[in-house]
Every structure is written in structure tokens, then in C-alpha cells.
């Protein structure tokens, strides 16, 4: 397959995508076979003081000090 037909999110890991909500939503949609994932709620994490985004796929995500997305484990 030509590189021209490969999505920018193919073969990427969560920590490799841009630290924006739009990038996270696109990544999650691709990871879930095209099913739209949406933000259910957000809050500030007690220990890190960073925003946490609870998503409709049952997981919560935040951005670390290196500006990388990660799954928050409560």
C-alpha cells in the first residue's frame, strides 16, 4: 500500500498523537472500528491537578508532563 493512502493515525500509539481533544477523538474512533467515542465528562485530577476526560468507551484520559496522552487508572 502506498504511504499516500495511510492515515496519520495508522500504527500509532496513544502517547504518539497530538495532545488535543480532536486528535484523541479521531484516534479513539479509529481504534474502535469507526464507532464515535465522545466525552462524557471532565474533571481535575486530585493528585496531578490536570484535566481528566472520561470517555464513552469506559476509559479516562489525561495528558502527562511530556504532553502525551495516557489512560488514567483510578
C-alpha positions in Angstrom: 0.0 0.0 0.0 1.3 3.5 -0.9 2.1 5.8 2.0 -0.3 8.3 0.4 -3.2 6.1 1.5 -2.1 5.5 5.1 -3.9 7.6 7.7 -1.8 9.7 10.0 -3.1 7.6 12.9 -2.5 4.2 11.4 0.0 2.2 13.5 0.2 5.0 16.1 0.1 4.6 19.9 -1.9 6.7 22.2 1.1 8.5 23.5 2.2 9.4 20.0 -0.8 11.5 19.0 -1.0 15.3 19.5 -2.2 16.3 23.0 -5.5 17.8 21.7 -9.1 16.6 22.2 -9.7 16.4 18.4 -6.7 14.2 18.0 -7.8 12.0 20.8 -11.3 11.7 19.4 -10.0 10.7 15.9 -7.6 8.2 17.4 -10.3 6.6 19.6 -12.7 6.4 16.6 -10.1 4.6 14.5 -9.2 2.3 17.4 -12.9 1.4 17.9 -13.6 0.4 14.2 -15.2 3.7 13.3 -17.5 3.9 16.3 -17.7 7.5 17.5 -16.4 7.9 21.0 -17.4 11.0 22.9 -16.5 12.9 26.1 -18.9 12.0 28.9 -17.4 14.4 31.5 -14.2 16.0 32.6 -12.7 16.9 35.9 -9.5 17.9 37.5 -7.5 15.0 39.0 -6.9 15.4 42.7 -3.3 14.3 42.7 -2.0 15.7 39.4 -4.1 18.8 39.1 -4.5 18.0 35.4 -7.8 17.7 33.4 -9.1 14.1 33.0 -11.5 13.3 30.2 -13.9 10.4 30.9 -15.0 9.0 27.6 -17.9 6.9 26.3 -15.6 3.8 25.8 -15.3 3.5 29.6 -11.8 4.8 29.9 -10.4 8.2 31.2 -7.6 10.0 29.5 -5.2 12.8 30.5 -2.1 14.5 29.2 1.2 14.0 31.2 4.0 16.4 31.8 5.6 15.3 28.5 2.4 16.4 26.6 1.5 12.7 25.9 -2.0 11.2 26.3 -2.3 8.3 28.7 -5.1 6.2 30.3 -5.9 7.3 33.8 -6.1 4.4 36.3 -8.0 5.4 39.4 
